[in-house]
């Protein structure tokens, strides 16, 4: 089987063009266009119901888009089967972790590597994930369903690493986790990106953590991209500070939140 060459660092590894997806008659994302450069962490910010998870499901083939196109490493993967997309080097870590609860931690990790034939590489990556998350090594023979929520999130991310992907789609990694676990998870996400060169597209409600960890960001509202910029610049924008970071300008005390309009509308 021929494979696409690895993406050149700094060039788009993923590109969405005018993508629209729906659940029955309800449009979830509307004309979404975005791109993720090779070697970057990109993030999509938005409230509940904005369409963030739908974007990831559409990219990974779980949902077929009604319009638009998706390119990965220069190849059109629009509406491809999820298994085929994984084989091309794109792995999705879903919201809610979705580990195999009756399999051991070790076997969950091996499931992540089921498309690989390089046994030595699998062994090395197993050692790597145990170095990132030592608790998984301690619990290697334990059923995954008996892990805590934070440990299951560590396992879900580690299972994705075991596929040796070019791109990881990471959906709400902090969901339901304590601040301590959230901080630890984000530190490892950044290490995976910096040490392994893995490109990451991150969907996250914790805007502060996401913006600090990522290189480039998109803001999604009602299924549409309403703002994009480097994360360094997004953190300085007044609308982002107020509506996503909970910071108010001095002198606006008493102004009702619902009366203040976002400037991107």
Backbone bond lengths (Angstrom), bond angles and torsions (degrees), N, CA, C in turn:
res aa  C-N    CA-C-N  psi(-1)  N-CA   C-N-CA  omega(-1)  CA-C   N-CA-C  phi
1 X - - - 1.467 - - 1.526 109.60 -
2 X 1.305 117.29 128.60 1.465 120.87 177.75 1.514 109.24 -80.02
3 X 1.314 115.59 148.20 1.458 121.08 178.46 1.512 109.56 -124.74
4 X 1.312 114.88 155.49 1.450 119.46 176.77 1.514 109.65 -71.76
5 X 1.320 119.24 147.47 1.458 120.69 176.55 1.518 109.98 -65.61
6 X 1.332 117.34 152.72 1.461 119.09 178.75 1.523 110.50 -63.04
7 X 1.327 117.89 147.73 1.454 120.45 -178.97 1.523 111.84 -66.95
8 X 1.304 115.72 148.60 1.460 121.11 176.45 1.517 108.70 -80.17
9 X 1.327 116.05 132.66 1.462 120.17 -176.28 1.526 111.70 -54.96
10 X 1.352 115.65 131.73 1.453 121.56 178.67 1.508 113.90 94.69
11 X 1.343 118.48 -17.15 1.454 121.51 176.49 1.530 108.95 -90.54
12 X 1.347 117.77 157.09 1.467 118.70 -179.36 1.522 112.09 -63.42
13 X 1.321 116.30 125.77 1.456 120.35 173.16 1.524 109.90 -93.07
14 X 1.338 115.70 -24.99 1.463 122.21 179.31 1.514 109.45 -134.28
15 X 1.331 115.65 136.05 1.472 119.99 179.74 1.519 109.40 -142.59
16 X 1.325 115.84 122.99 1.459 122.56 173.03 1.526 108.31 -106.87
17 X 1.324 115.62 133.49 1.468 120.43 -179.60 1.523 109.68 -126.29
18 X 1.340 115.84 109.82 1.466 123.17 173.24 1.528 111.81 52.98
19 X 1.331 116.61 47.51 1.466 121.42 -175.66 1.525 110.79 -84.27
20 X 1.332 114.74 134.25 1.455 121.73 177.70 1.526 108.46 -129.79
21 X 1.340 116.74 129.59 1.459 121.70 177.73 1.518 109.08 -133.68
22 X 1.335 115.45 155.14 1.459 120.01 -175.23 1.509 110.76 -146.44
23 X 1.333 114.54 158.40 1.455 122.68 169.50 1.529 106.29 -111.13
24 X 1.324 116.30 99.69 1.457 119.75 -173.81 1.514 109.68 62.13
25 X 1.336 117.72 -128.03 1.468 119.89 -179.09 1.525 114.54 -81.48
26 X 1.338 116.69 -4.70 1.468 120.65 -173.73 1.522 109.91 -96.52
27 X 1.329 116.40 117.05 1.459 121.02 176.96 1.526 109.29 -76.04
28 X 1.323 115.74 125.83 1.468 120.64 -178.86 1.520 111.47 -96.94
29 X 1.329 117.54 -40.51 1.468 120.89 173.84 1.517 108.37 -129.98
30 X 1.332 115.83 143.33 1.456 121.92 -170.22 1.526 109.97 -129.81
31 X 1.300 116.45 106.77 1.459 120.46 174.88 1.509 114.50 60.37
32 X 1.331 117.43 42.51 1.467 121.44 -177.34 1.525 110.17 -79.40
33 X 1.312 115.86 125.21 1.465 122.49 173.57 1.529 107.84 -126.11
34 X 1.308 115.28 126.20 1.467 120.06 176.75 1.518 108.63 -156.60
35 X 1.315 115.53 164.63 1.455 119.65 175.24 1.525 109.62 -144.76
36 X 1.322 114.54 152.99 1.456 121.60 179.72 1.519 107.63 -124.62
37 X 1.324 116.16 122.23 1.462 120.17 -179.81 1.518 111.05 -77.70
38 X 1.302 115.25 146.52 1.462 120.65 177.47 1.526 109.92 -59.33
39 X 1.329 115.96 131.97 1.457 121.34 178.43 1.511 114.77 88.35
40 X 1.330 117.93 -3.47 1.466 121.87 -179.40 1.520 111.35 -96.53
41 X 1.340 114.73 163.45 1.453 122.30 160.22 1.515 106.40 -107.94
42 X 1.322 117.09 119.81 1.463 122.02 175.53 1.521 108.26 -110.65
43 X 1.326 116.76 149.53 1.457 120.06 -179.20 1.517 110.54 -130.99
44 X 1.334 114.68 148.44 1.461 122.09 172.88 1.517 107.21 -116.03
45 X 1.333 115.89 118.06 1.458 122.20 179.86 1.525 109.54 -100.43
46 X 1.317 115.48 149.56 1.459 119.16 176.87 1.506 110.04 170.40
47 X 1.322 115.85 160.94 1.455 120.83 -179.35 1.521 110.26 -78.85
48 X 1.328 116.40 175.94 1.456 121.25 174.75 1.523 110.01 -57.74
49 X 1.327 116.69 134.56 1.456 120.25 177.65 1.510 114.80 82.71
50 X 1.342 117.85 2.97 1.468 120.02 -178.48 1.530 112.04 -72.45
51 X 1.344 117.02 -22.86 1.459 120.43 -179.43 1.515 114.33 113.96
52 X 1.332 117.10 10.81 1.462 120.64 -175.58 1.532 111.78 -62.27
53 X 1.330 116.08 -51.23 1.462 120.13 -178.80 1.523 110.93 -63.56
54 X 1.326 117.21 -35.18 1.469 120.62 178.96 1.520 110.97 -61.88
55 X 1.323 117.50 -37.39 1.466 120.27 177.56 1.525 109.82 -59.07
56 X 1.332 117.46 -47.19 1.460 120.24 -178.29 1.528 111.17 -66.26
57 X 1.322 117.17 -41.32 1.470 120.42 179.30 1.528 111.38 -64.31
58 X 1.315 116.53 -33.89 1.463 120.17 178.70 1.524 110.75 -70.97
59 X 1.330 116.42 -40.70 1.468 120.14 178.47 1.529 110.51 -62.56
60 X 1.331 117.11 -43.97 1.470 120.72 -173.25 1.523 113.12 -84.19
61 X 1.320 118.29 1.32 1.453 121.28 173.74 1.514 115.38 90.19
62 X 1.328 118.04 3.64 1.464 120.68 178.16 1.520 110.71 -70.81
63 X 1.333 116.31 -35.73 1.464 122.65 175.50 1.523 108.00 -119.34
64 X 1.318 116.81 134.57 1.467 120.88 175.13 1.519 109.80 -85.69
65 X 1.338 118.06 129.28 1.461 119.35 177.83 1.526 111.41 -70.55
66 X 1.314 116.22 150.28 1.466 120.55 176.21 1.526 111.39 -85.23
67 X 1.325 114.57 -27.15 1.462 119.98 179.20 1.521 108.90 -143.38
68 X 1.323 115.37 163.93 1.454 120.83 172.76 1.519 113.34 87.26
69 X 1.339 114.97 -179.07 1.458 121.16 -176.73 1.518 110.29 -138.82
70 X 1.348 114.93 154.91 1.461 122.84 179.01 1.518 107.68 -129.16
71 X 1.324 116.44 125.30 1.461 121.53 177.63 1.524 109.62 -116.07
72 X 1.326 115.59 136.58 1.461 122.17 176.81 1.520 108.42 -130.25
73 X 1.323 116.33 120.66 1.469 122.74 -176.32 1.530 111.21 53.35
74 X 1.337 115.57 37.18 1.453 120.94 176.22 1.509 115.39 84.58
75 X 1.342 118.22 -5.09 1.464 121.73 -179.69 1.524 109.96 -105.80
76 X 1.322 116.40 143.88 1.458 121.39 178.27 1.526 109.35 -76.84
77 X 1.333 117.32 117.20 1.465 121.24 179.52 1.522 110.99 -113.31
78 X 1.320 118.23 15.69 1.454 122.13 -176.99 1.525 110.63 -56.11
79 X 1.331 116.65 122.04 1.467 123.78 176.22 1.530 113.22 62.42
80 X 1.329 118.22 20.60 1.458 120.29 173.49 1.529 110.56 -68.09
81 X 1.318 116.52 159.41 1.455 120.78 175.23 1.529 109.66 -65.43
82 X 1.350 117.68 140.24 1.464 119.64 -179.80 1.530 113.84 -54.68
83 X 1.330 117.65 -39.16 1.466 120.16 -179.69 1.522 111.11 -61.91
84 X 1.317 116.69 -39.23 1.462 121.36 178.76 1.529 110.21 -66.36
85 X 1.321 116.68 -39.16 1.465 120.94 -179.61 1.529 110.41 -65.91
86 X 1.333 117.20 -40.01 1.464 120.68 176.53 1.526 110.34 -61.44
87 X 1.324 117.09 -43.01 1.458 121.17 179.91 1.521 112.13 -62.31
88 X 1.340 116.64 -26.47 1.462 120.56 178.67 1.520 112.56 -81.14
89 X 1.345 117.85 -7.87 1.457 120.40 174.72 1.509 115.33 108.70
90 X 1.341 117.75 22.20 1.463 122.01 179.34 1.523 108.25 -121.33
91 X 1.342 116.82 122.37 1.463 121.99 -175.89 1.524 109.53 -123.10
92 X 1.328 115.39 140.11 1.457 123.24 -176.01 1.531 108.81 -111.97
93 X 1.341 117.00 121.95 1.464 122.20 171.44 1.520 106.40 -99.92
94 X 1.338 118.19 104.95 1.463 120.21 -170.42 1.516 113.59 -75.41
95 X 1.314 115.21 162.28 1.461 121.66 171.23 1.530 108.97 -60.95
96 X 1.320 116.45 138.57 1.455 119.53 178.39 1.517 113.89 86.82
97 X 1.339 117.41 5.90 1.464 124.38 170.26 1.520 114.10 76.76
98 X 1.356 118.91 -56.17 1.468 121.83 174.73 1.534 113.34 55.18
99 X 1.323 116.46 49.40 1.474 119.43 172.63 1.526 108.71 -78.57
100 X 1.337 116.43 167.86 1.465 121.16 174.54 1.531 107.22 -86.90
101 X 1.334 118.54 101.92 1.469 120.45 -166.96 1.521 114.83 -67.05
102 X 1.333 118.11 -26.97 1.465 120.59 -176.53 1.528 112.65 -94.61
103 X 1.337 116.58 -1.79 1.459 120.71 174.19 1.525 109.37 -96.82
104 X 1.309 116.19 152.66 1.465 119.97 177.80 1.527 110.15 -68.61
105 X 1.314 115.12 164.51 1.470 120.36 175.54 1.524 109.85 -56.39
106 X 1.323 117.00 -45.55 1.465 121.70 -179.26 1.525 110.95 -60.11
107 X 1.331 117.31 -44.43 1.466 120.13 -178.87 1.524 111.60 -70.39
108 X 1.334 118.15 -32.70 1.458 120.45 173.21 1.527 110.67 -59.14
109 X 1.319 116.02 -42.59 1.461 120.30 179.83 1.526 110.86 -65.69
110 X 1.328 116.66 -40.44 1.459 119.55 177.67 1.525 111.58 -64.73
111 X 1.335 117.30 -31.60 1.470 119.96 176.35 1.523 110.83 -62.32
112 X 1.331 116.32 -33.33 1.457 119.54 177.30 1.510 112.71 -65.22
113 X 1.325 116.69 -25.64 1.469 122.02 -176.21 1.524 112.67 -100.76
114 X 1.335 117.72 16.40 1.474 119.15 -171.46 1.525 113.21 -67.23
115 X 1.336 118.00 -19.86 1.469 119.97 179.33 1.525 112.31 -86.54
116 X 1.335 117.64 -5.42 1.464 120.99 -172.64 1.535 111.70 -96.66
117 X 1.320 115.36 149.93 1.464 121.24 176.69 1.527 112.12 -118.62
118 X 1.351 116.97 -3.18 1.470 121.03 -179.57 1.528 109.84 -88.13
119 X 1.309 115.96 90.29 1.461 120.55 -173.57 1.526 112.57 -60.56
120 X 1.325 116.93 -39.68 1.468 119.79 179.34 1.519 110.67 -63.17
121 X 1.331 116.56 -40.40 1.454 120.71 178.13 1.517 111.97 -65.20
122 X 1.325 117.02 -37.97 1.466 120.83 177.81 1.521 110.04 -63.37
123 X 1.330 116.72 -42.76 1.468 120.36 178.62 1.527 110.54 -62.19
124 X 1.331 116.46 -42.97 1.481 119.93 179.30 1.524 111.21 -63.05
125 X 1.339 116.24 -42.12 1.461 118.84 -178.98 1.523 111.50 -70.22
126 X 1.323 117.15 -31.38 1.458 119.73 174.93 1.530 109.53 -63.04
127 X 1.304 116.89 -42.08 1.469 120.70 177.68 1.526 110.61 -64.43
128 X 1.345 115.50 -36.81 1.468 119.61 179.75 1.513 111.68 -64.08
129 X 1.348 117.38 -47.05 1.467 118.84 -177.76 1.528 110.59 -68.17
130 X 1.317 117.56 -31.79 1.467 119.20 175.60 1.529 110.82 -68.99
131 X 1.335 116.56 -29.63 1.460 119.48 175.52 1.534 110.69 -71.73
132 X 1.351 116.69 -39.48 1.460 120.16 177.05 1.533 110.90 -65.15
133 X 1.323 115.92 -43.50 1.465 121.47 -174.11 1.534 109.27 -128.70
134 X 1.327 118.20 81.20 1.479 120.86 -176.85 1.529 113.31 -56.77
135 X 1.332 117.51 -28.41 1.460 120.02 -179.53 1.523 111.11 -61.59
136 X 1.334 117.45 -30.49 1.467 120.11 179.12 1.522 111.07 -68.35
137 X 1.313 116.71 -35.23 1.471 119.55 175.85 1.520 110.15 -66.18
138 X 1.334 116.29 -40.73 1.462 120.19 178.43 1.523 111.65 -63.60
139 X 1.342 116.24 -31.42 1.473 121.10 -176.71 1.531 112.11 -105.85
140 X 1.326 118.08 21.59 1.464 121.61 -171.34 1.522 113.42 -56.65
141 X 1.329 118.03 -34.05 1.460 121.20 -177.35 1.523 113.37 -94.91
142 X 1.324 116.67 1.65 1.464 121.64 -177.94 1.517 110.51 -86.79
143 X 1.330 118.18 145.39 1.465 121.18 175.31 1.526 109.30 -61.41
144 X 1.318 115.91 136.13 1.468 120.39 -176.80 1.524 112.27 -62.68
145 X 1.323 116.75 -29.28 1.462 119.77 -179.48 1.514 113.84 -67.31
146 X 1.331 117.19 -13.31 1.462 121.14 -179.80 1.528 112.40 -93.56
147 X 1.326 117.00 -3.21 1.460 120.80 177.81 1.522 110.66 -75.05
148 X 1.317 116.11 157.78 1.466 120.49 172.70 1.523 109.71 -70.45
149 X 1.328 115.92 168.40 1.465 119.61 179.50 1.516 112.43 -58.96
150 X 1.327 116.84 -42.88 1.459 120.05 179.43 1.515 112.31 -65.54
151 X 1.332 116.44 -39.41 1.461 120.08 178.24 1.522 111.44 -67.97
152 X 1.337 117.41 -35.84 1.460 120.29 176.27 1.533 110.83 -65.63
153 X 1.329 116.94 -36.07 1.463 119.14 176.89 1.526 110.12 -66.06
154 X 1.319 117.45 -40.47 1.461 120.93 174.92 1.530 110.65 -58.78
155 X 1.330 115.48 -42.08 1.468 120.14 -179.71 1.523 110.98 -66.29
156 X 1.324 117.79 -41.66 1.471 120.67 -179.59 1.526 111.03 -62.43
157 X 1.329 116.85 -42.04 1.459 120.47 178.26 1.527 110.24 -67.54
158 X 1.331 116.61 -41.54 1.461 120.62 179.68 1.526 111.13 -64.71
159 X 1.319 117.20 -38.16 1.465 120.70 177.30 1.525 110.47 -60.79
160 X 1.335 116.47 -37.96 1.466 120.08 176.84 1.529 110.83 -65.54
161 X 1.321 117.43 -41.43 1.469 120.83 178.52 1.523 110.49 -59.08
162 X 1.340 116.17 -37.00 1.470 120.43 -176.62 1.528 112.16 -63.73
163 X 1.315 118.19 -18.03 1.459 120.96 176.02 1.527 111.69 -80.87
164 X 1.335 117.68 -6.81 1.470 123.38 -177.39 1.526 111.24 51.84
165 X 1.337 117.46 53.29 1.465 119.81 -174.33 1.526 112.80 -80.42
166 X 1.325 114.98 161.42 1.466 121.16 169.48 1.521 110.78 -82.28
167 X 1.343 116.82 -29.80 1.464 121.83 -176.34 1.519 109.24 -140.38
168 X 1.340 115.81 132.23 1.460 122.07 173.71 1.524 108.61 -112.49
169 X 1.334 116.27 128.18 1.463 122.36 170.49 1.523 106.77 -93.96
170 X 1.310 117.31 119.47 1.466 122.18 -172.46 1.527 109.34 -119.19
171 X 1.341 116.08 112.27 1.464 121.83 -172.51 1.522 111.09 -104.23
172 X 1.324 116.59 111.83 1.464 124.75 174.27 1.536 112.94 49.36
173 X 1.325 118.29 59.48 1.469 119.09 -177.85 1.519 114.11 -64.68
174 X 1.351 118.17 -20.09 1.470 119.56 -178.32 1.526 112.91 -92.60
175 X 1.341 117.62 0.49 1.459 120.98 -173.08 1.531 111.11 -59.57
176 X 1.330 115.48 120.44 1.454 121.50 176.01 1.515 115.27 75.85
177 X 1.321 117.72 9.03 1.465 120.21 -176.69 1.527 110.88 -100.52
178 X 1.315 115.19 154.87 1.460 121.28 175.57 1.527 109.32 -70.61
179 X 1.342 117.78 160.19 1.470 119.68 177.30 1.528 112.51 -56.10
180 X 1.333 117.39 -35.79 1.464 120.64 -179.90 1.525 110.72 -63.85
181 X 1.334 117.05 -48.55 1.455 120.31 179.70 1.529 110.75 -66.28
182 X 1.330 117.41 -38.48 1.459 120.99 179.40 1.519 110.81 -59.60
183 X 1.332 116.29 -46.85 1.461 120.82 179.25 1.533 110.79 -60.76
184 X 1.330 116.53 -42.70 1.453 120.77 -179.11 1.528 111.22 -65.50
185 X 1.330 116.50 -42.60 1.470 120.70 179.72 1.529 110.53 -61.76
186 X 1.325 117.31 -45.48 1.464 120.01 -177.87 1.522 111.65 -67.88
187 X 1.311 117.74 -34.98 1.464 120.04 176.55 1.525 110.48 -61.35
188 X 1.330 116.79 -41.20 1.459 120.34 -179.97 1.526 110.98 -71.40
189 X 1.326 117.53 -37.11 1.472 120.17 177.07 1.527 110.25 -57.75
190 X 1.323 116.42 -44.30 1.464 120.43 178.54 1.533 110.37 -65.41
191 X 1.326 117.14 -39.91 1.472 119.85 178.56 1.532 111.03 -63.48
192 X 1.321 117.01 -41.72 1.471 120.51 178.30 1.521 109.99 -57.94
193 X 1.317 115.43 -43.49 1.467 120.42 -179.86 1.526 111.48 -67.24
194 X 1.315 117.57 -46.34 1.461 121.04 -174.71 1.525 112.20 -74.79
195 X 1.330 116.90 -41.79 1.461 120.75 -174.42 1.525 113.12 -82.65
196 X 1.329 116.81 -36.14 1.458 120.65 -176.40 1.520 113.04 -102.18
197 X 1.339 116.54 -12.30 1.461 120.07 -178.28 1.513 113.82 73.08
198 X 1.349 116.89 16.34 1.462 121.36 -178.81 1.525 110.01 -74.82
199 X 1.313 116.65 127.75 1.460 122.02 175.69 1.520 108.71 -76.36
200 X 1.332 116.40 142.16 1.468 120.89 -176.22 1.526 109.81 -134.09
201 X 1.331 115.55 132.40 1.463 121.74 168.39 1.519 106.85 -110.26
202 X 1.318 115.39 116.23 1.462 123.37 -170.21 1.521 110.37 -111.12
203 X 1.322 116.00 128.84 1.465 122.49 171.41 1.520 106.90 -109.56
204 X 1.339 116.61 127.98 1.464 118.00 -170.70 1.526 110.42 -159.36
205 X 1.355 115.38 136.95 1.464 119.78 175.47 1.520 112.37 -84.70
206 X 1.316 116.97 -23.72 1.463 120.11 177.61 1.526 107.61 -77.43
207 X 1.323 115.41 86.36 1.465 120.83 -171.64 1.518 112.14 -62.70
208 X 1.321 116.98 -36.29 1.458 119.40 -178.38 1.528 111.02 -62.97
209 X 1.335 116.71 -47.27 1.460 120.59 178.94 1.523 110.85 -64.30
210 X 1.327 116.35 -43.51 1.463 120.70 -177.25 1.525 111.64 -64.00
211 X 1.307 117.42 -44.20 1.463 120.64 -178.43 1.521 111.87 -68.22
212 X 1.319 116.90 -34.61 1.464 120.12 178.84 1.526 112.18 -72.70
213 X 1.329 116.80 -28.75 1.463 120.39 -177.70 1.525 112.79 -87.96
214 X 1.342 117.52 -22.37 1.467 120.90 -167.78 1.523 112.82 -102.98
215 X 1.324 114.50 162.89 1.465 121.72 178.51 1.527 111.78 -93.89
216 X 1.333 116.13 -39.32 1.468 120.48 -175.26 1.520 108.40 -138.11
217 X 1.331 116.40 145.36 1.458 119.67 -175.86 1.511 114.07 -135.42
218 X 1.329 113.92 151.63 1.463 123.12 174.88 1.525 108.03 -124.35
219 X 1.324 116.44 142.79 1.460 121.86 175.97 1.519 107.81 -109.29
220 X 1.327 116.34 125.31 1.460 122.70 -176.48 1.522 109.22 -112.94
221 X 1.335 115.91 128.71 1.464 121.62 174.66 1.516 109.27 -135.59
222 X 1.328 115.53 128.41 1.464 121.32 178.17 1.524 112.32 50.80
223 X 1.328 115.39 40.47 1.454 120.43 175.60 1.509 116.02 81.84
224 X 1.334 117.71 4.34 1.467 120.74 -178.66 1.528 110.79 -123.95
225 X 1.322 115.95 145.12 1.463 120.64 171.93 1.522 108.17 -76.76
226 X 1.350 116.14 120.43 1.465 119.84 -177.05 1.528 112.37 -109.79
227 X 1.336 117.15 -12.05 1.450 120.15 179.22 1.523 108.57 -160.76
228 X 1.318 116.25 146.54 1.459 121.24 173.48 1.519 108.94 -150.73
229 X 1.326 115.80 149.12 1.463 120.63 178.45 1.524 107.85 -178.95
230 X 1.323 115.75 175.89 1.458 118.42 171.12 1.529 107.71 -63.43
231 X 1.321 116.84 151.42 1.457 119.36 -178.75 1.520 111.82 -66.07
232 X 1.318 116.75 -30.83 1.461 119.93 177.36 1.528 110.31 -60.94
233 X 1.339 116.69 -41.16 1.471 119.55 179.73 1.527 111.47 -77.64
234 X 1.343 117.47 -35.78 1.460 119.23 178.76 1.525 111.34 -61.00
235 X 1.329 116.53 -37.98 1.471 119.73 -179.35 1.520 112.55 -62.48
236 X 1.324 117.06 -21.86 1.467 120.80 -178.17 1.524 113.01 -94.87
237 X 1.308 118.38 -5.80 1.469 120.61 -178.11 1.529 109.93 -79.24
238 X 1.337 115.82 136.82 1.465 120.92 -174.90 1.524 112.31 -59.87
239 X 1.336 117.36 -42.27 1.460 119.61 -178.96 1.519 111.72 -63.58
240 X 1.323 117.00 -40.55 1.459 120.47 178.55 1.524 109.83 -64.94
241 X 1.339 116.41 -42.97 1.463 119.99 179.46 1.525 111.37 -59.42
242 X 1.326 116.98 -44.34 1.465 119.04 -175.17 1.517 112.99 -79.60
243 X 1.334 117.02 -48.43 1.458 119.19 -170.60 1.520 113.76 -88.08
244 X 1.342 118.06 -18.18 1.457 119.55 -179.30 1.522 113.59 -119.69
245 X 1.323 118.03 -26.94 1.456 120.87 -178.87 1.520 112.83 -106.70
246 X 1.335 116.91 -3.96 1.455 120.53 176.69 1.507 114.61 70.03
247 X 1.343 116.97 25.79 1.456 120.71 -179.33 1.527 109.36 -107.76
248 X 1.343 116.43 132.21 1.452 121.37 178.24 1.511 110.60 -111.36
249 X 1.329 114.62 146.38 1.458 118.90 175.44 1.521 109.75 -68.21
250 X 1.322 115.04 149.36 1.466 119.47 175.09 1.520 109.32 -62.72
251 X 1.325 116.27 136.99 1.456 119.95 176.38 1.510 114.20 95.66
252 X 1.348 118.29 0.81 1.463 118.09 179.38 1.521 111.15 -106.60
253 X 1.317 117.65 15.04 1.455 120.78 175.99 1.520 110.27 -55.60
254 X 1.300 116.12 136.43 1.458 119.54 177.99 1.510 113.37 91.67
255 X 1.327 118.20 -14.46 1.460 119.67 177.70 1.514 108.43 -78.19
256 X 1.302 118.21 124.06 1.450 120.62 -175.41 1.514 110.29 -71.37
257 X 1.353 114.03 134.23 1.458 120.54 -174.27 1.520 111.85 -56.55
258 X 1.354 116.18 -41.95 1.459 118.25 -175.11 1.524 112.90 -74.28
259 X 1.326 117.71 -9.14 1.456 120.83 177.48 1.517 111.91 -91.25
260 X 1.331 116.27 -16.94 1.460 119.60 179.79 1.522 108.96 -87.20
261 X 1.312 117.69 123.93 1.445 121.50 -177.55 1.533 111.09 -96.01
262 X 1.310 115.74 146.76 1.454 120.84 176.96 1.523 108.17 -75.04
263 X 1.324 114.80 140.99 1.472 118.43 -175.50 1.516 112.10 -73.29
264 X 1.359 118.53 -16.25 1.452 117.78 -178.76 1.516 112.40 -80.85
265 X 1.344 117.83 -6.89 1.460 119.90 178.75 1.523 111.11 -82.12
